[in-house]
């Protein structure tokens, strides 16, 4: 799946980091540091924790999506 810029470039950069030997948690932390977005920080932390502890990644991401959508509703967007 192809993402539009500018986020597509950042995910591509993260993928390249992983392919060149950066650990997945470090590559995700780098992504989160490059982009100042609370939703992305939630995503990266969730993926890192899931990789360390196990669990259902799809369920975790679904719950994150619900939280983000509810926050947008709350903010009146």
C-alpha positions as CSV (number, residue, x, y, z in Angstrom):
1,X,0.0,0.0,0.0
2,X,1.3,3.4,-1.0
3,X,0.9,6.4,1.4
4,X,0.8,10.0,0.3
5,X,3.5,12.4,1.2
6,X,4.6,13.7,3.6
7,X,3.8,10.7,5.8
8,X,4.7,8.2,3.1
9,X,8.2,9.5,3.0
10,X,8.6,9.1,6.7
11,X,7.3,5.5,6.8
12,X,9.6,4.7,3.9
13,X,12.5,6.2,5.8
14,X,11.5,4.1,8.8
15,X,11.4,0.9,6.6
16,X,14.8,1.7,5.2
17,X,16.2,2.1,8.7
18,X,14.9,-1.4,9.6
19,X,16.2,-2.9,6.4
20,X,19.7,-1.4,7.2
21,X,19.8,-2.9,10.7
22,X,18.1,-0.5,13.0
23,X,15.9,-2.3,15.5
24,X,12.2,-2.0,15.0
25,X,11.6,-0.2,18.3
26,X,14.5,2.2,17.6
27,X,13.2,2.9,14.1
28,X,9.7,3.6,15.4
29,X,11.1,5.9,18.1
30,X,13.0,7.8,15.4
31,X,9.8,8.1,13.4
32,X,8.0,9.4,16.4
33,X,10.8,11.9,17.1
34,X,10.8,13.2,13.5
35,X,7.0,13.8,13.5
36,X,5.4,15.8,16.3
37,X,2.1,14.1,16.5
38,X,0.5,12.6,19.6
39,X,-1.4,10.0,17.6
40,X,1.7,8.7,16.1
41,X,3.4,8.6,19.5
42,X,0.5,6.4,20.7
43,X,0.9,4.2,17.7
44,X,4.6,3.7,18.1
45,X,4.4,3.1,21.8
46,X,1.6,0.6,21.3
47,X,3.6,-1.3,18.7
48,X,6.8,-1.3,20.8
49,X,4.9,-2.6,23.9
50,X,3.1,-5.2,21.8
51,X,6.3,-6.5,20.4
52,X,7.8,-6.8,23.9
53,X,4.8,-8.3,25.7
54,X,2.8,-10.0,22.9
55,X,-0.9,-9.7,22.4
56,X,-3.2,-9.0,19.6
57,X,-1.7,-6.1,17.5
58,X,-4.9,-5.7,15.4
59,X,-7.0,-5.3,18.6
60,X,-4.5,-2.8,20.0
61,X,-4.5,-0.7,16.8
62,X,-8.3,-0.9,16.6
63,X,-8.6,0.5,20.2
64,X,-6.1,3.2,19.4
65,X,-8.2,4.2,16.4
66,X,-11.3,4.4,18.5
67,X,-9.4,6.7,21.0
68,X,-8.2,9.0,18.2
69,X,-11.7,9.2,16.6
70,X,-13.3,10.0,20.0
71,X,-10.7,12.6,20.7
72,X,-11.5,14.3,17.3
73,X,-15.2,14.2,18.2
74,X,-14.5,15.7,21.6
75,X,-12.4,18.5,20.0
76,X,-15.3,19.3,17.7
77,X,-13.5,18.4,14.4
